Amino acid sequence: MAVCLAPRAHAQADVAQLPLEQLMQMEVRTASRYLQSALEAPAAVSVVTAEDIRTFGYRNLAEILASMRGLYVSYDRSYHYLGMRGFSTPGDYNTRVLLLVDGVRFNDNLYDQAPVGTDFPIDIDLIERVEFVPGPSAAVYGANAFFGVLNIITREGRQPKGAQVSTELGSHGHARLRFTLGTVDAQGSDWLVSASRSTTRGEDLYFPAYDTPAQNQGIAQGLDYDRSSSFFAKMRRGGVTLSLSHGERLKGLPTAAFSQVFNDRRSRVADSSTRLAAEYAGPWSPSLHFTARVHGGQYRYVGDYVYDYPPVTANRDTGRGRWVGSELQWVSTAFQRHKISFGVDYRRDLDITQRNLDLAPEAHYLDTSSSGDVMGVYLQDEVALRPDLVLHAGLRWGKHSDSKGSLHPRLGLVYLVGPATALKLLYGTAYRPPNAYERDYRVETPGGVVGTSSLRSERIRTTELVLEHAPSGASRALLTVFQSRVSHLLAIGDAPQVDRLMFSNANNVGVDGMEAEFEQRLGPDARLRLAYSWQRARDALTRETLANSPRHLLKAQWSSAIGSADASPSGRGRVGVEAIAIGARSTLASRLPAHAVANLTYSTRLVGTDVSFGVYNLFDRRFADPASFEIHGDSLAQDGRTWRLKLTYAF
């Protein structure tokens, strides 16, 4: 059965070199866990390529995601939080999106956190493309595939092919250095090794909620710093791939979150993570393809908080998670008009430890440790009912050791109106059980989390209608409408006790919306992309709009070559302009107005060196993001105009 419009070889090509007409039919892997054309996939897949990252000067994964249709990012000076289709619950550590790197789960087993900011431990220069599949995908991936699945596909050693050094300088004392080596050895093995170091001094920040003489007039001095290091190695030979990633980050806390003493230099958080993965992929027979993965990792969090009980006391909050896992998948085309995939996923949580104590005098408030298992079995069938009509049907059974097993279906009907047009009707469900942090973290101190009744798994069901149209190699359009219903939503909020927080299952939530996207090539070297999203996320009982839920999102991108093809390399370049507008959002106590920011990036090649200069928030707009419960004040001001100069030299 031929269900893919593009050949498999496209998946191995450098996406940055593909012309637009091939990008329209690019193969994606994330929607079904095997390669298929984006047009035929049972989802409205969004893709950002390495060329997009260079053209628009993205500095971290959060900026990449903020450029994608239907997504928006908030920042609380500690972590970046991803919003999807109008849903970004304050205090949620990106637990409702499943993050994959080269198909392997990247969420930790302690907080279920998807790191999307400076805590993401892989340098973005090593990203070949980012795929985002919106909507619940538990039938394919299990828990955390709640509002969507992100898959980061990393580069191969043959792509830099040689040594590469990159350095950059920017606003607020930012500096970064990266060294990468890529090669293909005599045996045909592809090697990539890269190390990065980044540091940002940050700026002194003003917080109106602390504007008193005793609290430095609300100015946090020298506390917005961010220092991180990362290492990544990858080897591919034949059907075998091995990878290792390690990252460390130290971030100052200027917000005095969790009722801390304001403007104390000891306030900070540290994250470190190590992940290993091995994969084999190859044919068992002409009609049966087999993929096996084993992976393991460790995540560690250390938060130093300063409280005035009295007296002023340093408190340390630590968490560690260690896990190993395996995946087995078979994809069969043995039956005419059927493409059947089935598999088993298993993860063993070796250790999940959480501790909280005062350092001097020493006093312990929390010391808990647990372990467990997560497993799932799934079956999917891609059935060609007619040459122009394909049915995707999937079912997964999953179980966590501390919860009951559950079944989750997925249905997708894809009608190929023509070779360049597809109409898709999609339905799916997902679930997310309480993670170890929500279930076990209980600290009876100021700003701490107190006990609550037993928590239930939250669930979602979504129906979506998608129309994709690529009338020529120079244009592409997409329109989608969706409806989601969330039950037993897990959220953190104020506890009955003063200055305490608690987790609970909140009311049910309804989300309705639509998304539209248009992309057009304007001549051989210019491209335009417009994306608009409208969504309404409301409490099913009170009918109130959720916090941090904009009704409107508007994004525009334009890029063009500058200089003629006959000019010298220094006379040629590329400019990328991006504008992102976010509608008004409710905070926990008020409402923030809509805002728009524009970014400008120019890149060229000088004396054998790739040069990129970017200005972010070009017009120096003042705006803020909603804050979570643990932060005093209901909003946090974001950066004004900033800049970055980046130089990359290959030898």
C-alpha positions in Angstrom: 0.0 0.0 0.0 1.4 3.4 -1.0 0.2 5.9 1.6 3.2 8.4 1.4 3.5 11.0 -1.3 7.1 11.7 -0.6 9.9 9.0 -0.8 11.6 7.8 2.4 14.9 9.4 1.3 13.5 12.8 2.0 13.7 12.1 5.7 17.5 11.7 5.4 17.9 15.0 3.4 19.0 18.2 5.0 15.7 19.9 5.5 17.3 23.3 5.3 18.1 22.6 1.6 14.6 21.5 0.6 12.7 23.8 -1.7 9.3 24.9 -0.6 7.4 22.5 -2.9 9.1 19.6 -1.1 8.5 21.1 2.3 4.8 21.1 1.5 5.0 17.3 1.2 7.7 16.8 3.9 7.6 13.5 5.7 6.9 13.7 9.4 7.3 11.0 12.0 5.6 12.3 15.2 2.0 12.0 14.3 2.0 8.1 14.0 5.5 7.1 15.2 6.5 6.3 11.6 7.2 8.3 8.5 4.3 9.7 6.4 3.7 12.8 4.4 2.5 15.8 6.4 -0.5 16.1 4.1 -1.7 12.5 4.9 -0.8 12.5 8.6 -3.8 12.3 11.0 -2.9 15.7 12.5 -2.3 19.3 11.5 1.5 19.1 12.0 3.7 22.2 12.4 7.3 22.1 11.4 10.2 24.6 12.1 13.4 23.8 10.3 17.1 24.5 11.0 16.9 27.2 8.2 14.0 28.9 10.0 16.1 28.9 13.2 19.0 30.6 11.5 16.8 33.0 9.5 14.8 34.3 12.4 17.7 34.2 15.0 15.9 32.0 17.6 18.0 31.9 20.8 16.4 29.0 22.6 13.7 26.4 22.2 11.0 28.6 23.8 11.4 31.2 21.0 11.1 28.4 18.4 7.9 27.2 19.9 6.5 30.7 20.3 6.7 31.1 16.5 4.5 28.1 15.8 0.8 28.2 15.1 -1.4 28.1 18.2 1.5 28.2 20.7 2.6 30.9 23.1 5.2 31.1 25.8 5.2 32.7 29.3 8.3 33.4 31.4 8.5 33.9 35.2 12.3 34.6 35.4 12.9 31.0 36.3 11.2 28.7 33.7 9.5 29.1 30.4 5.9 27.8 30.2 4.2 26.6 27.0 0.6 27.5 26.2 -1.4 25.5 23.7 -4.7 26.5 22.2 -5.5 28.9 25.0 -4.4 26.7 27.8 -1.5 27.5 30.1 -2.4 26.8 33.7 -0.3 28.9 36.1 2.1 26.7 38.1 2.1 23.9 35.5 5.6 22.8 34.5 4.7 21.9 30.9 3.3 18.6 32.0 0.6 18.5 29.4 2.9 18.4 26.4 5.0 15.3 25.7 8.5 16.3 24.6 10.5 13.9 22.5 14.1 14.1 21.3 14.7 11.9 18.2 11.5 10.0 19.2 12.6 9.4 22.9 10.6 10.8 25.8 12.3 13.8 27.4 9.9 14.7 30.2 11.4 13.8 33.6 9.7 11.3 36.0 9.6 13.7 39.0 7.7 16.8 37.7 6.8 15.4 34.3 8.4 18.6 33.1 9.1 19.4 29.5 12.1 21.7 29.5 11.6 24.4 26.8 13.7 27.3 28.0 17.4 27.6 28.9 16.9 24.4 30.9 16.6 22.5 27.6 20.0 20.7 27.6 20.7 20.5 23.9 22.1 23.5 21.9 19.5 24.7 19.4 22.2 24.8 16.7 22.0 21.0 16.8 18.3 21.0 15.9 17.5 19.9 12.4 13.7 20.4 12.8 11.0 20.6 15.4 7.6 18.9 14.8 4.6 19.7 16.8 1.4 17.6 16.7 -1.5 19.4 18.4 -4.2 17.5 20.1 -4.3 14.5 22.5 -2.1 11.5 21.4 -2.4 9.1 24.3 -3.4 6.3 21.9 0.1 6.6 20.4 2.3 7.9 23.3 0.5 7.5 26.6 0.5 10.0 29.4 1.5 13.7 29.0 0.5 13.6 25.3 -2.4 15.7 26.5 -2.5 18.9 24.4 0.2 17.9 22.0 3.5 16.2 21.2 6.8 17.9 20.4 9.6 16.0 18.7 13.0 17.6 18.4 15.0 15.9 15.6 18.7 16.5 16.0 21.3 16.9 13.3 23.7 14.3 11.9 27.5 14.5 12.0 27.7 14.7 8.2 25.8 18.0 8.2 28.5 20.2 9.9 31.1 17.7 8.6 34.1 19.1 10.3 34.8 21.3 13.3 32.7 24.4 14.0 33.0 27.1 16.5 30.2 29.5 17.4 30.3 32.5 19.7 27.8 35.2 20.5 27.4 38.3 22.6 24.1 40.1 23.6 22.2 42.3 25.9 22.3 41.9 29.7 25.9 40.5 29.7 25.0 37.5 27.5 27.8 35.4 26.1 27.9 31.9 24.6 30.5 29.6 23.1 29.8 26.3 21.2 32.3 23.8 19.7 30.9 21.1 17.4 32.7 18.3 15.6 30.9 16.2 12.9 32.4 13.5 10.8 31.8 10.2 8.9 34.5 7.6 9.6 35.9 5.0 7.2 33.3 2.4 8.4 30.4 4.7 7.5 29.6 5.7 11.1 28.2 9.2 11.5 29.6 11.0 14.6 28.5 14.3 16.1 30.0 15.7 19.4 29.2 19.2 20.7 29.7 21.2 23.9 28.3 24.6 24.8 28.6 27.2 27.6 26.3 30.1 28.1 26.1 32.9 30.6 23.8 35.9 31.1 24.3 38.5 33.8 20.7 39.7 33.6 19.4 43.1 34.7 18.2 44.6 37.9 14.4 44.2 38.0 11.7 46.3 39.6 8.8 44.6 41.4 6.0 47.0 42.5 4.7 44.5 45.1 8.0 44.9 47.1 8.4 48.7 46.7 9.3 49.6 50.3 12.5 51.0 51.9 13.1 47.7 53.7 13.0 45.8 50.4 15.4 47.9 48.3 12.4 49.9 46.8 11.3 46.8 45.0 14.6 46.4 43.0 16.1 42.9 42.8 19.8 43.4 42.1 22.0 40.8 40.4 19.5 38.0 40.7 18.4 37.5 37.1 21.5 35.6 36.0 21.4 32.4 34.0 24.4 30.1 33.5 24.2 26.9 31.6 26.4 24.2 30.1 25.5 21.4 27.7 27.1 18.4 26.0 25.6 16.3 23.2 27.0 13.2 21.4 25.4 11.1 18.7 26.5 8.2 16.6 24.7 6.5 13.8 25.8 3.4 11.9 23.4 1.5 9.7 20.3 1.0 11.7 21.9 1.7 15.1 21.9 5.1 16.8 23.4 6.0 20.1 23.0 9.4 21.8 24.0 11.1 25.1 23.0 14.5 26.4 23.9 16.3 29.5 23.0 19.8 30.7 23.4 21.9 33.8 21.8 25.3 34.6 22.0 27.8 37.5 19.3 30.4 37.6 19.0 33.3 40.0 15.5 33.9 41.5 14.6 37.7 41.4 10.9 37.1 42.1 11.2 35.9 45.7 8.8 33.1 44.8 7.2 30.9 47.4 7.1 33.7 50.0 10.9 34.2 50.2 12.8 37.2 51.5 13.1 39.7 48.7 16.4 40.6 47.1 18.5 37.9 48.8 21.4 36.8 46.7 21.2 33.2 48.0 17.9 32.6 46.2 18.4 30.4 43.1 17.5 27.2 41.4 19.8 24.6 39.7 18.8 21.9 37.2 20.9 19.1 35.8 20.0 16.2 33.6 21.6 13.3 31.8 19.9 11.2 29.2 21.2 8.2 27.2 19.4 6.4 24.3 20.1 3.5 22.0 18.0 2.6 19.0 17.9 -0.1 16.3 15.7 0.3 13.3 15.6 -2.0 10.4 13.5 -4.5 8.4 12.6 -7.9 9.8 11.1 -8.8 6.4 10.1 -6.9 3.2 6.8 -6.2 4.8 7.7 -5.8 8.5 9.8 -3.0 10.0 11.1 -3.2 13.5 12.3 -0.5 15.9 13.7 -1.1 19.4 14.9 1.6 21.9 16.4 1.5 25.3 16.9 4.7 27.2 17.6 6.0 30.7 18.2 9.3 32.5 18.5 11.3 35.6 17.1 14.7 36.5 18.1 16.7 39.6 16.7 19.9 41.0 18.1 22.0 43.8 16.3 25.2 44.9 17.8 27.5 47.6 15.1 29.6 49.2 15.5 32.2 51.9 12.8 32.7 54.5 12.3 35.0 57.5 10.5 32.8 60.0 12.1 34.7 61.9 15.1 34.5 61.9 16.2 34.7 58.3 16.9 31.1 57.3 18.2 29.4 54.1 15.9 26.5 53.0 17.0 23.9 50.5 14.5 22.0 48.3 15.8 19.1 46.3 14.3 16.6 43.9 15.9 13.7 41.9 14.4 11.3 39.5 16.1 8.3 37.8 14.6 6.0 35.2 15.2 3.4 32.5 12.9 2.5 29.7 12.4 0.5 26.5 10.2 0.6 23.4 9.4 -2.1 20.8 7.5 -1.3 17.7 6.6 -3.2 14.6 5.1 -1.7 11.4 3.6 -4.1 9.0 2.4 -3.7 5.4 1.8 -7.4 4.9 -2.0 -6.9 4.4 -3.2 -5.2 1.3 -4.4 -1.6 2.0 -3.4 -1.8 5.7 -0.4 -0.3 7.5 -0.5 -1.8 11.0 1.7 -0.7 13.8 1.8 -2.2 17.2 4.2 -2.0 20.1 5.0 -2.0 23.8 6.5 0.8 26.0 7.8 0.3 29.4 9.5 2.6 31.9 10.9 1.8 35.3 11.1 4.7 37.7 14.2 3.6 39.7 14.0 6.4 42.2 12.0 9.5 42.8 13.3 11.4 45.8 12.1 14.8 47.3 13.6 16.5 50.3 13.1 19.9 52.0 15.2 21.2 54.9 16.6 24.3 56.6 20.3 24.4 56.3 21.2 26.2 59.6 20.0 25.4 62.1 19.1 22.1 60.3 15.5 21.1 60.3 13.8 18.6 58.0 10.3 19.0 56.6 10.2 16.5 53.8 12.0 13.3 52.9 10.1 11.0 50.6 11.2 8.4 48.1 9.2 6.2 45.7 9.6 4.0 42.6 7.2 2.6 40.1 6.4 1.3 36.7 4.7 2.7 33.6 3.7 0.5 30.7 1.6 0.7 27.6 0.5 -1.5 24.7 -0.9 0.0 21.5 -2.2 -1.0 18.1 -2.9 1.3 15.1 -4.2 0.6 11.6 -3.9 2.9 8.6 -6.6 1.6 6.2 -6.9 2.8 2.6 -10.7 2.6 2.3 -10.3 4.0 -1.2 -7.4 5.5 -3.1 -8.5 9.0 -1.8 -9.8 8.0 1.6 -7.7 6.7 4.6 -8.9 5.7 8.0 -6.5 5.9 11.0 -7.7 3.9 14.0 -5.7 3.4 17.2 -6.1 2.1 20.7 -3.7 2.0 23.6 -3.9 0.5 27.1 -1.7 2.1 29.6 -1.1 1.7 33.3 0.9 3.5 36.0 1.8 1.5 39.1 -0.1 3.9 41.4 -3.3 4.1 39.2 -5.7 1.9 37.3 -5.2 1.0 33.7 -7.1 2.8 31.0 -7.9 2.6 27.3 -7.6 5.5 25.0 -8.7 5.5 21.3 -7.8 7.7 18.3 -9.7 8.0 15.1 -8.8 10.0 12.0 -10.4 10.1 8.6 -8.2 11.7 5.9 -9.9 12.5 2.5 -7.5 13.4 -0.3 -9.7 15.9 -2.2 -6.8 16.1 -4.8 -3.1 15.6 -4.9 -2.6 18.9 -3.0 -5.6 19.0 -0.7 -6.6 17.0 2.3 -9.7 17.1 4.6 -9.2 15.5 8.0 -11.7 14.6 10.7 -9.9 13.7 13.9 -10.9 12.5 17.4 -8.6 11.5 20.3 -8.4 11.2 24.1 -5.6 11.5 26.6 -5.0 11.4 30.3 -2.4 12.6 32.8 -2.1 11.1 36.2 -0.8 13.1 39.2 3.0 13.2 39.0 5.3 12.6 42.0 5.5 16.3 42.8 1.7 16.8 42.9 1.1 13.5 44.7 3.9 13.5 47.4 5.2 17.0 47.9 4.0 18.3 51.3 5.9 21.0 53.2 4.3 22.9 56.2 6.4 26.1 55.8 5.5 29.6 54.4 4.8 29.2 50.7 4.8 25.4 51.1 2.3 22.9 49.7 0.0 21.2 52.2 -1.9 18.0 52.0 -5.1 17.5 50.1 -7.5 14.7 49.4 -6.6 12.0 46.8 -6.0 13.4 43.4 -7.5 11.9 40.2 -6.1 11.7 36.7 -7.2 14.5 34.4 -8.6 13.6 31.0 -9.3 15.2 27.7 -11.2 14.4 24.5 -10.8 16.5 21.4 -12.6 16.6 18.0 -10.9 18.5 15.2 -11.6 19.2 11.5 -8.6 20.2 9.3 -8.4 21.4 5.8 -4.9 21.6 4.2 -4.3 22.9 0.7 -1.1 23.4 -1.3 -2.3 24.5 -4.7 1.2 25.0 -6.0 4.8 24.6 -5.0 4.8 28.2 -3.9 1.9 28.3 -1.5 0.2 26.4 1.3 -2.9 27.1 3.4 -4.4 25.4 6.5 -7.6 25.8 8.4 -8.6 23.9 11.5 -11.5 24.0 14.0 -11.4 22.1 17.3 -13.3 21.4 20.5 -11.8 20.0 23.6 -13.3 18.9 26.9 -11.1 18.5 30.0 -12.3 16.8 33.2 -10.7 16.6 36.7 -8.1 19.3 35.8 -5.2 19.3 38.2 -4.2 22.7 39.4 -2.4 24.4 42.3 -4.1 27.2 44.2 -4.4 28.8 47.6 -5.0 26.4 50.6 -7.4 27.2 53.5 -4.3 27.9 55.6 -2.7 31.3 55.3 0.4 31.5 53.0 0.0 27.9 51.9 -0.7 26.2 48.5 -2.4 23.0 47.6 -3.1 20.8 44.5 -6.6 19.7 43.7 -8.8 18.6 40.9 -10.5 21.7 39.7 -13.7 22.1 37.7 -14.1 20.8 34.1 -12.9 23.0 31.3 -14.1 23.5 27.7 -11.9 24.8 24.9 -13.2 25.8 21.5 -11.2 27.4 18.7 -9.9 27.7 15.2 -6.5 28.1 13.6 -5.5 29.4 10.1 -2.1 29.5 8.5 -1.0 30.7 5.1 2.5 30.4 3.5 3.6 31.9 0.2 6.8 32.1 -1.7 7.3 35.6 -3.1 9.8 35.1 -5.8 12.8 32.7 -5.6 14.3 34.0 -2.4 11.4 35.5 -0.3 8.8 33.8 1.9 5.8 35.0 3.8 3.9 33.2 6.6 0.8 34.3 8.4 -0.9 32.4 11.3 -4.0 33.3 13.3 -5.5 31.5 16.2 -8.8 32.1 18.0 -9.6 30.1 21.1 -11.9 30.3 24.1 -11.0 28.3 27.2 -13.5 28.5 30.0 -14.4 26.9 33.2 -17.4 24.6 32.5 -19.2 25.6 35.7 -18.5 29.3 36.1 -18.0 30.1 32.4 -15.1 32.3 33.3 -12.1 32.4 30.9 -9.0 30.6 32.3 -6.0 32.6 33.5 -3.3 33.1 31.0 -5.6 32.3 28.1 -5.5 34.8 25.2 -8.5 34.8 22.9 -6.3 35.8 19.9 -2.9 35.0 18.6 -1.5 36.5 15.4 1.9 35.7 13.9 3.7 37.0 10.8 7.0 36.1 9.3 8.8 37.5 6.3 12.2 36.6 5.0 14.1 37.6 1.9 17.6 37.4 0.4 19.4 40.8 0.0 21.9 41.4 -2.7 22.3 39.8 -6.1 23.6 36.3 -6.8 26.5 37.9 -8.6 27.6 39.9 -5.6 30.5 39.0 -3.4 29.6 36.9 -0.3 29.8 40.0 1.9 27.3 41.7 -0.4 24.7 39.0 0.0 22.6 38.3 3.1 19.2 37.4 4.4 16.8 39.3 6.5 14.1 37.8 8.7 11.3 39.8 10.3 8.9 38.2 12.8 5.9 39.8 14.6 3.9 38.1 17.3 0.7 39.5 18.8 -1.0 38.0 21.9 -4.5 39.0 22.9 -5.5 40.2 26.4 -5.1 37.7 29.2 -6.5 37.3 32.6 -4.2 37.0 35.5 -5.1 35.5 38.9 -6.4 39.0 40.0 -6.6 41.3 37.0 -6.3 41.5 33.2 -3.3 42.2 31.0 -3.8 44.1 27.8 -2.9 42.7 24.4 0.6 43.3 23.1 2.7 42.8 20.0 6.5 42.5 19.6 8.6 42.5 16.4 12.0 40.9 15.9 14.5 41.6 13.1 17.5 39.3 12.1 20.1 39.9 9.4 22.5 37.1 8.5 25.4 37.1 6.0 28.8 35.6 5.4 32.0 37.5 6.0 35.6 36.2 5.6 34.4 32.6 5.8 32.4 33.3 8.9 28.6 33.1 9.2 27.4 36.3 10.9 23.9 36.9 12.4 22.7 40.0 14.1 19.3 40.1 15.7 17.2 42.8 17.5 14.4 41.4 19.6 11.3 43.4 20.7 12.5 45.9 18.1 10.1 48.7 19.1 10.8 48.3 22.9 7.2 47.4 23.8 6.4 47.1 27.5 4.4 44.0 28.3 4.0 41.4 31.0 3.1 37.7 31.5 0.6 36.4 34.1 2.3 35.1 37.3 1.5 32.0 39.2 0.3 31.6 42.8 3.8 31.3 44.2 4.8 34.8 43.1 3.7 38.0 44.9 2.0 40.1 42.3 -0.2 38.9 39.5 2.1 39.7 36.5 5.8 39.8 35.6 7.3 42.4 33.3 9.2 41.0 30.3 12.3 42.3 28.5 12.4 45.4 26.4 14.6 45.7 23.4 17.6 43.3 23.3 20.2 42.3 20.8 22.5 39.5 19.9 25.5 39.1 17.6 26.5 35.6 16.6 29.6 34.4 14.7 30.0 30.8 13.4 33.2 29.6 11.8 33.7 26.1 10.2 37.1 24.6 9.5 
